Amino acid sequence: MTMDGLHSQVIARRFGDEQGWQLRGYSIPILFPQIGDWTWQDIADLRGDSNMARFRAVMREVETAAADEAAGGDLEAAAHHAYERHLADAVPALAGISSVAKNTTVGFVIGGIAGFLTMGVTGPGGPLAGAALGVVPGAAAGVRDVLRQRKARGWVAVGNRITGNRQA
C-alpha cells in the first residue's frame, strides 16, 4: 500500500498526534491476517496466553517503528520490516569461532583464578572447592541466558500460535 504525498502527510500527522486520535492495534491485522477467521473462543483462548502481555508490548514497538519508517509511504511493508527486526533480535546469535574462543578464554581465566584461590586447600576438598568456584560464574551466566531466551520465546510463541505453527 503506497500513497501519494498528501496522504503520507495525513498519516504522519495521525501518528504524531499525541493529544488526539492514535493509530494503534493495526499491526496484528497486517502481520497476521488469518486472525480474522478465528472464532471468538479461539481469540479468548489466545488472550489467556501468559505471554500475551509481552506480545502486545512487542506489537506496540513494531507499530512505533513502522510509523517512523512509513512516514513517506508503505505502512504494511514497514510493519513487516519492524516485526522481522524484532524476530531477529529474539533469536540467539549462532555461535561462531570467535564466541567459542572467547568462552574458552573466560573459562580458562576463571579456572585459573579458582585454582589459585583454592591452592591452599589440601586433600580431596581442594579440587572440589576449585571446581565449585570455577563453575559458579558460568552457571550464573547460563541461567541469565535461559531467562532472557524464555522471555523472547514467549512472545514469539504467541505469534507462532496465531500463524498455526504450534511448535513454539
VOROGU-201347 format. One line per 3 residues: for each residue x, y, z of N, C-alpha, C. Coordinates in steps of 0.05 Angstrom, whole numbers, m for minus. Example, Ala and Ser with C-alpha at 12.3 -4.5 7.8 and 13.67 -1.06 7.14 Angstrom:
264/m114/156/246/m90/156/264/m66/156 | 257/m45/142/273/m21/143/258/1/157
//
This chain:
17/m23/0/0/0/0/18/25/0 | 21/37/m23/36/62/m25/16/84/m28 | 25/108/m21/7/131/m22/21/155/m32
5/175/m41/17/199/m51/26/217/m27 | 39/239/m34/50/257/m13/29/268/6 | 6/275/m4/m15/286/14/m24/265/34
m29/241/25/m38/220/44/m16/213/63 | 8/213/54/31/208/72/32/228/94 | 27/254/88/27/275/109/4/270/129
m19/262/119/m42/257/136/m35/234/156 | m24/213/145/m16/190/162/5/199/183 | 25/214/174/46/223/192/34/240/214
15/257/208/3/274/229/m14/257/248 | m27/237/237/m43/220/255/m25/205/275 | m2/195/265/17/181/282/29/200/302
34/225/294/47/244/312/28/259/330 | 3/254/329/m17/268/345/m18/256/373 | m4/269/392/m3/259/419/m29/264/434
m45/284/427/m69/291/441/m94/277/430 | m95/274/404/m119/265/392/m118/235/384 | m128/230/361/m131/203/351/m104/190/347
m102/165/354/m77/149/351/m83/124/336 | m67/118/317/m70/92/302/m55/71/318 | m70/54/331/m59/32/347/m73/7/341
m59/m15/344/m71/m41/341/m73/m50/312 | m60/m36/294/m62/m43/265/m42/m65/258 | m22/m70/274/m1/m89/265/m11/m117/264
m29/m125/281/m38/m153/281/m53/m160/255 | m72/m143/247/m85/m150/221/m66/m150/197 | m45/m133/198/m26/m133/176/m8/m157/177
3/m163/200/22/m185/203/9/m212/204 | m15/m213/215/m29/m239/218/m58/m237/207 | m61/m234/181/m88/m230/170/m107/m254/175
m96/m277/180/m113/m301/184/m128/m299/211 | m121/m281/228/m134/m279/254/m164/m270/250 | m170/m258/228/m197/m250/222/m216/m274/218
m205/m297/214/m221/m321/210/m225/m337/236 | m214/m327/258/m215/m342/283/m243/m338/296 | m251/m358/312/m276/m355/328/m270/m338/352
m291/m328/365/m288/m313/389/m275/m330/411 | m281/m356/412/m269/m373/432/m239/m376/427 | m231/m379/402/m202/m380/396/m188/m355/405
m200/m332/400/m188/m307/408/m187/m305/438 | m208/m313/452/m208/m313/482/m186/m331/492 | m182/m354/480/m161/m373/489/m134/m360/485
m130/m347/462/m105/m334/456/m99/m311/476 | m120/m296/483/m116/m274/502/m108/m284/530 | m115/m309/536/m108/m321/561/m80/m331/563
m65/m330/540/m37/m339/540/m21/m322/558 | m4/m334/574/12/m320/594/33/m301/581 | 38/m305/556/58/m289/541/45/m265/526
18/m263/529/4/m243/513/13/m214/519 | 18/m208/545/26/m181/552/52/m173/537 | 71/m191/537/97/m185/523/92/m183/493
75/m201/482/69/m200/453/56/m173/446 | 38/m163/462/25/m137/457/46/m115/458 | 64/m117/478/85/m96/480/102/m96/455
109/m119/445/125/m121/420/110/m109/397 | 84/m115/396/67/m104/374/67/m74/375 | 66/m62/399/66/m33/402/93/m22/392
115/m36/399/142/m28/389/143/m30/359 | 131/m51/347/130/m55/318/115/m31/306 | 93/m24/318/77/m2/307/92/25/308
106/29/330/121/54/332/143/55/311 | 158/33/308/179/32/288/168/34/260 | 145/21/255/133/22/228/124/50/222
113/64/242/103/91/237/127/109/229 | 149/106/243/173/122/236/182/116/207 | 183/90/200/192/82/174/173/90/152
147/89/158/126/93/137/118/122/134 | 132/140/146/124/168/144/122/177/115 | 137/164/97/135/171/69/123/150/51
109/130/63/98/111/44/84/86/55 | 96/64/52/84/38/54/83/28/83 | 60/31/96/57/23/124/58/m8/127
47/m22/109/46/m51/110/75/m62/109 | 91/m53/90/118/m62/88/134/m54/112 | 129/m30/122/144/m21/146/137/m38/170
112/m46/173/105/m64/196/119/m91/194 | 120/m101/169/134/m127/165/164/m124/171 | 176/m102/163/205/m98/168/209/m96/198
193/m81/212/196/m78/241/193/m104/256 | 173/m120/248/168/m146/260/192/m165/255 | 202/m165/231/224/m182/225/249/m174/241
253/m149/246/276/m140/263/272/m150/291 | 248/m149/301/243/m159/329/247/m189/330 | 238/m203/310/243/m232/309/273/m238/309
288/m224/292/317/m228/291/330/m223/318 | 321/m203/332/332/m197/358/325/m218/379 | 303/m232/375/294/m252/394/309/m279/390
320/m283/367/334/m308/361/363/m305/370 | 373/m323/387/400/m321/396/419/m323/372 | 441/m308/374/461/m309/353/474/m337/351
480/m345/327/494/m370/323/522/m368/333 | 532/m389/345/559/m389/356/579/m390/333 | 598/m372/333/620/m373/314/646/m380/328
667/m381/313/692/m389/325/702/m368/345 | 695/m342/341/703/m322/360/689/m325/387 | 664/m333/386/650/m337/412/660/m362/426
668/m382/411/680/m406/424/707/m399/437 | 723/m383/422/749/m375/433/745/m357/458 | 726/m339/457/721/m322/480/712/m338/504
693/m356/500/683/m373/523/706/m390/534 | 723/m401/517/745/m417/526/765/m400/542 | 770/m377/533/789/m359/547/777/m351/574
752/m344/575/739/m337/600/739/m361/619 | 733/m384/609/734/m408/626/762/m414/637 | 782/m410/620/810/m414/629/817/m394/651
810/m369/647/816/m349/668/801/m355/694 | 776/m361/692/761/m368/716/772/m393/730 | 779/m413/714/792/m437/726/818/m431/739
834/m414/726/860/m406/738/856/m391/764 | 838/m373/765/832/m358/789/822/m377/811 | 804/m395/804/793/m414/823/816/m432/834
834/m441/816/856/m457/825/875/m442/843 | 880/m417/837/897/m400/854/885/m396/881 | 858/m390/882/845/m385/907/843/m410/925
843/m433/913/840/m458/928/865/m474/930 | 888/m463/922/912/m479/922/921/m486/951 | 912/m471/970/919/m476/998/902/m498/1010
880/m506/997/863/m526/1008/875/m553/1000 | 880/m570/1020/892/m596/1015/872/m618/1017 | 880/m641/1008/862/m665/1010/842/m664/987
822/m681/990/802/m683/968/785/m658/966 | 784/m641/986/768/m616/985/780/m596/966 | 806/m597/961/819/m577/943/808/m577/915
809/m600/901/798/m600/874/768/m594/873 | 753/m604/893/725/m599/894/719/m569/898 | 734/m556/916/730/m527/921/737/m511/895
758/m519/882/766/m505/858/745/m508/835 | 736/m533/833/715/m538/812/690/m522/818 | 681/m523/843/657/m509/851/660/m479/846
682/m467/854/687/m439/850/688/m432/820 | 699/m450/804/701/m445/775/674/m447/761 | 656/m463/771/630/m468/758/610/m445/763
611/m432/785/591/m413/793/587/m390/772 | 608/m377/762/604/m356/743/591/m366/717 | 599/m389/707/587/m400/683/558/m408/687
552/m419/710/524/m426/716/507/m402/717 | 517/m381/730/501/m356/732/496/m344/705 | 516/m344/687/512/m334/660/493/m351/645
494/m377/648/475/m395/635/446/m391/644 | 442/m387/669/415/m382/679/405/m355/668 | 422/m335/668/414/m309/656/406/m312/627
421/m327/612/415/m331/583/388/m346/580 | 384/m366/596/359/m381/594/335/m363/600 | 337/m346/621/315/m328/627/310/m308/605
331/m298/593/328/m279/570/314/m293/547 | 323/m318/541/311/m332/518/282/m339/523 | 276/m346/548/248/m353/555/230/m329/550
240/m305/558/224/m280/554/220/m275/524 | 241/m279/509/239/m274/480/222/m295/467 | 225/m320/474/210/m341/462/180/m339/468
173/m327/490/145/m325/498/128/m310/477 | 138/m286/470/122/m270/451/123/m282/423 | 146/m295/416/148/m308/390/129/m332/389
126/m346/412/107/m368/413/78/m359/408 | 71/m336/417/44/m325/412/41/m320/382 | 61/m308/369/60/m304/341/58/m330/325
73/m350/334/72/m376/321/44/m389/325 | 33/m385/348/6/m396/354/m15/m383/335 | m12/m358/330/m31/m344/312/m28/m355/284
m3/m359/275/1/m369/247/m4/m399/244 | m10/m412/267/m16/m441/265/8/m458/270 | 31/m447/274/56/m462/280/57/m466/310
48/m489/319/45/m494/348/71/m505/360 | 93/m504/346/118/m515/356/134/m493/369 | 122/m477/386/136/m455/398/152/m463/422
//
